[in-house]
Amino acid sequence: MGRKKIQISRILDQRNRQ
């Protein structure tokens, strides 16, 4: 249930780093 949220959070974090 929280796995998708973690994946989205990881992608958003990577995009925010750029």
Secondary structure, 3 states (H helix, E strand, C coil): CCHHHHHHHHHHHHHHHC
